[in-house]
């Protein structure tokens, strides 16, 4: 597997951009230079992330999201942690 995360990734199983193997490996996202832990989906080429809007849920029980635009830097957590040793 590559050390570069995909251009677009979603944490929602129904999405065409969902990849269970990649998510299991652990993907971190820096948005505008700040670590975000509540990212539901991102796109590097389009420059946006979808983050959970608090504890709000839709009728199906999925988190409501807000789309934010800016620079997106995804990385694999296992690669970042191995470089710090």
C-alpha positions in Angstrom: 0.0 0.0 0.0 1.2 3.5 -0.8 2.3 6.0 1.9 0.1 8.7 0.2 -3.6 8.8 1.2 -6.2 9.0 -1.6 -7.2 12.3 -3.1 -10.7 11.8 -1.8 -11.9 9.7 1.1 -15.2 9.3 3.0 -16.0 7.6 6.4 -19.6 6.9 5.3 -20.0 3.2 4.1 -22.6 4.1 1.5 -20.2 6.6 -0.3 -18.4 5.6 -3.5 -15.2 7.1 -1.9 -15.4 4.8 1.2 -12.3 2.6 1.6 -12.3 0.3 4.6 -8.6 -0.7 4.3 -7.4 2.9 4.1 -9.6 3.9 7.1 -8.4 0.9 9.1 -4.8 2.0 8.6 -5.6 5.4 10.2 -5.9 8.6 8.2 -5.3 12.0 9.8 -6.3 15.3 8.3 -4.8 18.7 8.7 -7.1 21.5 7.5 -5.6 24.9 7.1 -2.7 23.7 9.2 -4.9 22.5 12.1 -5.4 18.8 13.1 -9.1 17.9 12.7 -10.5 14.8 14.3 -14.1 15.1 13.2 -13.7 14.9 9.4 -16.3 12.8 7.7 -15.0 13.3 4.1 -12.3 15.2 2.3 -11.1 16.1 -1.1 -7.5 17.4 -1.6 -7.9 18.4 -5.3 -11.1 20.3 -4.7 -9.8 21.8 -1.3 -12.6 20.9 1.1 -13.6 18.8 4.1 -16.9 17.8 5.6 -16.9 17.9 9.4 -19.6 16.8 11.8 -21.9 19.7 13.0 -21.9 19.0 16.7 -24.1 16.1 17.9 -26.8 16.8 15.4 -28.1 13.7 13.4 -30.4 13.3 10.4 -33.4 11.0 10.3 -31.2 8.0 9.3 -28.9 8.6 12.3 -26.0 10.0 10.2 -24.1 13.0 11.5 -25.1 16.4 9.9 -22.0 17.8 8.2 -20.7 21.2 7.2 -18.5 21.7 4.1 -15.4 23.9 4.7 -13.0 25.0 2.0 -9.3 25.5 2.4 -6.0 23.6 2.2 -6.3 19.9 3.0 -3.3 17.7 4.0 -4.2 14.0 4.7 -1.6 11.6 6.1 -1.4 8.1 7.5 -1.1 8.1 11.2 1.2 5.0 11.3 3.7 6.7 9.0 3.7 9.9 11.1 4.2 8.0 14.3 7.0 5.9 13.0 9.0 9.0 11.9 8.9 10.5 15.4 10.8 7.7 17.1 
